[in-house]
Every structure is written in C-alpha cells, then in structure tokens.
Amino acid sequence: RLVPAPALFNLDTQLFRAMRVAVHSLAGEEVASLKAAPSWTLRNVLCAIQEQQQGELTRVARARVYSGEAELLADVSLADVGVIEGSLLTLVRLPPLPIVTASEDCTAKLWDPASGKCLSTLKVHEETVTSASMSVDGQQILTGSHDGTAKLCDAASGECVRTFAGHRGWVMSAVFSPDGMSVLTASIDGSAKLWSVVSGECLRTFDCHAYLVTYAAFSPDGQNVLTSGPDGSAKLWDVTFGDLLWTIKGHDSRINTAVLSSDGQYLLTASSDRSAKLWSIARSKCVFTLTGHHGWVMSAVFSPDGQEVLTASLDGTAKLWSVSSGECVRTWNHGDKVNFATFSPDGSKVLTASDSGATKLWSVASGDCLCTLKSHGGSVCFAGWGCELHLG
C-alpha cells in the first residue's frame, strides 16, 4: 500500500511552452528533432534523443550538448543557454566509461568493457567496499565501505581526495546526485546522509528506518531521496527540507533496493521475500509483483528505455522482465549468488556481480556471456558502468 503525503512530482511542469529544437552531430548530421520545454536540462534532452532512436544501439547516455559555445550542463536549462524556437543543438558523444566493481576484498576496480582487462585497483578502505560509482565527468570515483565511510578518489591516480565520515556503522551504499554536487550515503546506523562534494560537509541527515538503511538513491531530478529498509518499507524524502513525502509498504521482508523511473511515474523495489514490485505513483498501487526467483532479490533496476526491469538474486540468476506485462522474458544463470545486476547505458548488455568474485557481461539480445571479469579476492558486492546515468 502507498501512504501519500504532499505532492511528489509535478509531472506537467516540463510540458508547457514547447518549442521545436533540432539536434545535430559534430559532422552536421541530424540526430533528432525535439519538442522541448525551456526548462529542460541535459538529462531531459538525452532522454528525448534516446526515445527517437529506439532500436538503435546509439549510446547517448554519455554525451555533451552545446548551443553554440554554451554547454548544457546537468543543472542548466535550455533557456539558460539561450535556446529558443528553431535553435540548433550539437550532440558530442563521449567515449564509454569503464566498468566499476566493489568487493569484500576491500578494493574497487576499473575495467575496460571492450577487452575485459582490469585497468586499475583502488585500495582506500580497510573493510568491505559495498559500492562504487564514477562522477559524470569521469574524473572521480565514489566508494562506500563497511569501515563506516564513503571516499572520493581521483580516477587517474587512485588517491583519496575526500572522506565522508559521520555514520556510526557500515555504509551500505554511496551515490552521486544527478548534478554531481552532492553525495548520498545509506548506513546500518538507520540513517542516510547528504554530503557536499566540494566541502565534504554533511548537509542533512535522514533518520529513515529503525536500524538499517539498505540502500539510498536520488530521484532523477535530484530533488528527492529514496530509502529502503529491513521493515519492508521504502520512503521518499524531500532533499531541501528533509520532509517525508511517501511511505510504501507491501513486501513481506526487507527491501534491498528501491529506485524511481526517470519520469517519476514508477517505483521499483527488490526484496528478500524473493520478489520485486513495480509501483505506479499516479495510481498509488502495485502494478506487478515479479515472482520467479528462489532466493532473495538483491537488486532491481529499469532498463535505459524504461521498458524492462532487471533483477538479481541469491538464487544465482538475473532475470529480465517486461514492464508492460510483468512477464519474465530472459534468465541468466551466473552460477553463484548474484548480489547486483545492471544494464549498460545503451541497454544492450547486462552486468552481474557474484559471490564467486567474478563479474559477468552478458548480451541482452542473445543471452550469451560475452566476458568474465575476475581478479577480486572476494565477493563482488556491486558492479556498474562508470557513470550510472540510466535513462529508464
């Protein structure tokens, strides 16, 4: 059941004052023709481009967009860079970021997704590394650990440049805000904390769940924080004021992860009750319960186009589900407990992280294992592409 509070999103705010905007590549080829709102930011533009390129394996999740010489940044709107009706935007695609893994062997590693080779190893924690992610510009890596801290490291040198300390127990997850200016951590001490990337200062503490926050994530617009806990609930919080906006309950056991779709219309939860649930925010109810795993479901994420869901389970499998029907359309058998699974930014591949210390890369189309990344000396807690900018 959904327990409503004040409005979560105004889904209509970006639908007014629409204007026609063309998007070209550096070579001058037309990429897309958008009906955009002046308030659109980089994420909105990239989402709209990807919608028009459905079926093509064109990677636009990591890219820069310019209006003349002005760059459209994460926290800058089209209006801010002078875009009007009939304006031309230039899309600059960037090289793919590496794969990032975090392990109980106290390290995080960067991998070349093409060759499967380990590029570098970060050893900045003395205990299990629970999560690792890369900043949007690829310059910094954020890690969370059982040592009770999150650390910001220089991607090139591997050196720690900032430590976020203040939790009274394990840090279960650590993620960047969509604009890259904040960090959000979840801890076994029952709280989530918001930190400034620039100063390292704790900006806000969310006292979320009784004794453990399993996962914390930002809403796609960065205005809200979503937390999950062992009581089978997920909670949504206002970043600015710290107010509790929604509480969702419906699982029989703890929720391991909870994420929102990019349009804010759906919520996805993964639980130790061996199921994942897809919730409609507008209808205030569970749309589908995804059942078929025989062990705890450790994670659930949306595909980049928002049409599918990927789940990871301790039963040794990852499963692909249709959002429209709730049916399982593919199963990958990793061979050991799967702690986390995620899509590549273009949605064509899947990563699974397992207790065996190996991370596997799979083809969504064929289901084949493309390569195995193995050099961790312990269970892999997390695996993802450098910048987890999922558009779905």
N, C-alpha and C positions, 0 to 999 in steps of 0.2 A: 504494500500500500504506500501511496505517496502522501506525505503530510505537508500541505502547502503553507507558504509564508508569503511575504511580499514578492512582487514580480521578479522572476529570474532574468529574463531577457526581454527586450523589445525587439521581436523578430522583424518588425516592419521598418526599423529605423534606416535601413540601407536601401529601401525600395523607392523612396521618393526622389524627385528631381533627377530622373535617369537621363544620361547623356550617352551618345554614341562615341566610342573611342576605338581607334584601330591600334593593333599591336603588331609590330614588325620585328624581324630578327636583325642582327647586325648586318647581314647581307642584303637587307631590304625586302626579304620575302615576308608576305603576310602570314602571321601566326594565328591571329584571332581578331574578331570584331565584337567588341563588348558593349553591352548596355549597362553602364556603370553609374554608381552614385558618387557625388563629390566626396563623400565620407569614406569611400573605400580605401583600405590600406593595402600593403603588399600581399598579405595573406588572401584578401578578397580577390585581388587581381589574378593571383596564381590559381586559386580555386576555379575561377571563371574560365581561365585558359584551359585548365585540365578538363573541365566539363565539355568544352568544344572539341577536345582531342581524344575523346573516349575511344578506346580500341587501339590507340596508337601507343607504343612504348616510348613516348616522348617525355623525358624527365624534366619537369618544370618546377619540382619542389625545391630545388636548389638553384636559384637564379637571381639576377638583379634586374630591376626595371627602372628605366630612365624616361623622363620627359625633358627632352633637350639635354642639358648638362645636369639637371637636377635629378637626384636619385630618390626613388620611392622607397622609404625605409619602413621598418615594422610599425613604428609609431607615428608615421607621417601619412596624411591623406592625399588623395588626388588633388583636392582643392588647394592643399598646402604647396604643391609643386606647380600650380598654375594650370592644371588640366581643365579644359572646357569642352563643350560640344565640338566634335570633329578633330580633337587633338590626336597626336600620334605618340604612342609609347614604344620604346625599344626594349626588347627582351634579350638579356645576355645570360645564356646558360653557363653554369659553372661546373668544373669537374666534380665527379662524385666524391663524397666524403667517405672516409674509411668506416669499417665496421668496428664497433666498440664492445668489449666484453668486460664483465666484472666477475670476480671469483672469490671463493672462500680461501684460496691460496694467498690472499692479501694483496693481489695485484689487479690492475686493469690493463687491457691490451688493445692495441690498434692493429687492424688487419686490412690488407689490400683485398677488396671484394672481387677483383678480377683474377688474381693469382692465388688467393688464399694464404699468402705469406704473412707472418707476423711482422709488423713494421716497427713496433716499439712496445716496451713494457713499463708501466708506471708502478712504482713501489713507494707509496707515500703513506700507507696505513700499516698498522701492526696487527690488524684483525681483518676478518672477512669484509670484502668490498661487495656491497649489496647492489649498487647501481653505478652506471657511468653514462655520461652524455656529453656531447660536444656543443659548443656555442654555435650560433647561426653562422658566424664568420669563420668557423673552423680553427680559431686561434687558441681556444681554451677548452679544457676538459673538466667536468664536474663529477666528483665521486662521492658516494656515501658509504659509511662503514659501521661495523659493529663496535668500533672504538668510540662511538658517540659523536663523531664529527663528520662534516662534509668538507671537501677540499677542492679548491680551484687550482688547476695546474696549467702551465704553459704547454701547449700541444707540441711545440717544436723541441723544447728542452726536457720536458717531463718534470720540471721543477714546480713545487707547490708555491703559489704566489699568494694564497689566502686560505685561512682555515675558519670555518664557521662552527664555533663551539658554543654550547649552551644547553644542549639536550642532556638529560640525566640517564640516558640509556642508548641502546643501539639506534643508529639511523637506518631506517628501512628503505627509504628512497630519497633521492635528491634530483630535482629537475630545474631547468631554466624556465623563466617566464617567456612568453612569446616574443617580447621585445628585447630579451636578453639582459635586462637591467636588474632582475631580481632572481633569487633562488628560493625554492620551496623544499623543505625537508619534512619527512614524517618519521616519528620515533616510537620506540617501545615505551617511552615515558607517557604516552597518551596524548601527545601534542603534535601539532605541525607548526613550523616556524617559517616566516617570510624574512629574507635577508637581502640587504643591498649588496650587489656585486661590486660596486665601487668602493664602499667603505667597510664592508664586512659586518655592518651593524645589523642586529636583529630588529626588524621594523614592526613585527607583530607576531604574537603567539596565539594560535587557535587551540584552545583546550577542547579537543574533539571527542575522544572516546575514553572509556573507563580506564583502560590500562595499556592500550596498544593502538597505534595508527599503522595499519598495514601498508598504506600507500596514500600519496597525496599528489594531485595534479592540478594544473591550471585549466580553466575554461579556455577555449580557443582565442577569445578576445582579451584574456588576461585579467578580467575584472572580477572573476570568482575563483574560488579554490574548492576542489572536491576531495573529500577524505573518506576512507573506508576503515572499518574496524572489526573486531572479533565478535561483536554482538549482532552481526548480520545486518548492519546498517551502513548506509553511505550518507554523507552530509555535504551540503553545499553552503559555502560561506562567501560573504561579500569581502573583497580584499581591502577596500578603503576603510570600512568601519568595523569589520570583524563580525558582523551580524550573521546569525544562522538563517539561511533562506529556505532550505528544504531538508527534510529527512526522509530517506527512502528505506523501507523495510519490506522483506519478502523472502529472504533466504533463511534456511534452517541452520546455518552455521556461519562462520566468519566470512566476510568479503575480503578477498585478497587484493583485488584491484578494482577501480571504478574510473571510467573515462566518459567524457562527453563527445558527441559528434561535432564536427566543425561548425554546423549551423545551430547548435544548441538545442536541437529538437529531440535528440535521443540520448539516453544514458545506457551504458553497458557495464554490467557487473560480473565478476568472476568469483566463485565461492567454493569453500571447502565442502559444501553439500553436494559436490560433483556436478554442478550446473552453472551455466551463465544465463543472465537475463538481459533482455533488451526492453528498455522502458521508454514510453512516449511521454515527454514532458507536457505536451499540449493536452493529451488525453488523461494524464495523471494515472497511468496504469501500465502494467507489464504487457508488452506486445507478444513476446515469445519467451518461453523458457527453453534453453538449448540443453537438451539431455542426450547422453550417449557416452560420456566419459565414465570410467570405472575407478577414478581416483579424484583427489582434489583438483579443481580447476584453478590454476595459479595465476593466469592472466587472460585477458580478453581485450582485443583491440579492433578498431574499424580498419577496413582497407582504405587506401588513399581516395578511392572514388565513393566511399561510403556504402557500397552495395553489398559488401561481405564482412563477416566477422571471423577473426582467427582466435582460437582458444588453445591454451597449453595446459597439460595435465600431468599429474604424478603417475598416471597410468602408462606413461611412456609415449603418448601420442600428442599431436597437434591436429586440430580439426578446423576445416573451413566451412562456414555456414552462410546461407543466403539470408540477407536482411529481409527480403520481400516475403519469403516463405517460411523461414526458420528451419529449413532442412539442411542437414549435413551434406555437403557436395564433394568433400575430399578428406581423407585421413592420411597423415604422415606418421609412420612408426619410427621414432627416433632410436628406440632400443634401450632407453633408460629414462628415468624420471625427467620430464620436461618442466623446467622452472619458469621459462618465459619464452614467448614466441612473438614475432612481429613481422610486418611487411617491409619490403624495400620501398623507397619513396615512390617508385613508379608502379608498385603493386604487382610486379611480375615475379618476384621471388619472396621466399619466406625464410626467416632465421629461427632456429630452435636451439635453446641453451639447456644443457642437461647436467645431471649429477655426475656423469662419467668424466667431466672435464672437457667435453667436446661440444662445439657449436657446429650445427649443420646448416648448409644453404641449399634450399630446395626450389625447384621450378613450380610455379603455380599451374602453368599450362599442362605440363606432362606429369607432375608429381615426382619427378626424378630428383635424387640427391646430386647436386652439382659439385659440391666440395665439402670437406670436413676441416674445420679449424680446430687444431688440437695442440696445445702446448701448456695449458693450465694444469697445475698440480692438484686441483681440487674441483669441486662442483662449480659450474658456471651459473651464477645467480641471475645474470642479465645479459642480453645481447641486443644490439640495435645498430642502426646506421648512425653515423656521426651526429647528424642533426635530425632528431626525431620530429620532422615537420610533416606529420600526417595530415592530409587534406580531407580525409573522410570522417 
